[in-house]
Amino acid sequence: MPKIVDWAGRMREVADFVGLGQAELDLVRATAPVVLKHADALTALVYEHFLEFPEARRFFLSEDGEVDQVRLARRKHSLARWLRGSLDFKLDADYPIRVLATGIVHSHPPAHRAHLGSIPSRYMVGTISFVQTALAEVLRLEMDDPEQAMRAASAWNKLLMVQLDILLAGYVTETPTEPRDP
């Protein structure tokens, strides 16, 4: 019988591994005014980037080959909601399940879009990297103290890496290993 994954435990383990603790979460929350001020611009930037690449762009096209503006607006709204939700990130039992559900939605297309296949995991990784870079630039430009901006960007990077692990778990079935004796 396969083992049941302790998603909250896994998330805490990755948080410990990357050094995401309460101090970093406090820094992320302290950036809320700046991040919220730029949330729409950040999400628009992400989707503009997607549309530059034919393999990513195809996920946003209508049957006639044009960008489906309604779908694009929904995706932007969803990404902005995720970004806002990240400000309230918690190392609890509920948060990893919401993130895992996002990964599963991206890796398992709905029936009406099954012909497109899964959104490749490399785009999830690339998106997180793109968001990290964009957030770092926003923090650099908006925060008066460059050292504080760097610390805040580092905290965001750690949080996004924890989320990325759970997002990618929606793509990959991983068999837990038994601990070995030293």
Long-range contacts (C-beta under 8 A, 24 or more apart in sequence): 2-175, 3-176, 5-169, 5-176, 7-93, 7-96, 7-97, 7-100, 7-166, 7-169, 8-91, 8-92, 8-93, 8-95, 8-96, 10-96, 10-165, 10-166, 10-169, 11-91, 11-95, 11-96, 11-162, 11-165, 11-166, 12-91, 14-161, 14-162, 14-165, 14-166, 15-91, 15-158, 15-162, 18-158, 18-161, 18-162, 19-158, 20-155, 20-158, 20-159, 20-161, 20-162, 23-155, 24-154, 24-155, 24-158, 24-159, 25-89, 25-155, 25-159, 27-151, 27-152, 27-155, 28-86, 28-87, 28-89, 28-152, 28-155, 28-156, 28-159, 29-87, 29-88, 30-152, 31-87, 31-139, 31-143, 31-152, 31-156, 32-87, 34-138, 34-139, 34-142, 34-143, 35-83, 35-84, 35-87, 35-135, 35-138, 36-84, 36-87, 37-142, 38-138, 38-142, 39-80, 39-83, 39-84, 40-76, 40-80, 42-80, 42-83, 42-131, 42-134, 42-135, 42-138, 43-76, 43-79, 43-80, 43-83, 44-76, 45-134, 46-79, 46-127, 46-130, 46-131, 46-134, 47-72, 47-75, 47-76, 47-79, 49-130, 50-123, 55-120, 56-123, 58-116, 59-113, 59-116, 59-119, 83-131, 86-159, 86-160, 86-163, 89-159, 89-162, 89-163, 96-166, 99-163, 99-166, 99-167, 100-166, 100-167, 100-169, 100-170, 101-170, 102-167, 102-170, 103-166, 103-167, 103-168, 103-169, 103-170, 103-171, 104-170, 105-170, 106-167, 106-170, 106-171, 107-170, 107-171, 108-170, 118-171, 121-168, 121-171, 121-172, 124-164, 124-167, 124-168, 124-171, 125-164, 125-168, 128-160, 128-161, 128-163, 128-164, 128-167, 131-160, 132-156, 132-157, 132-160
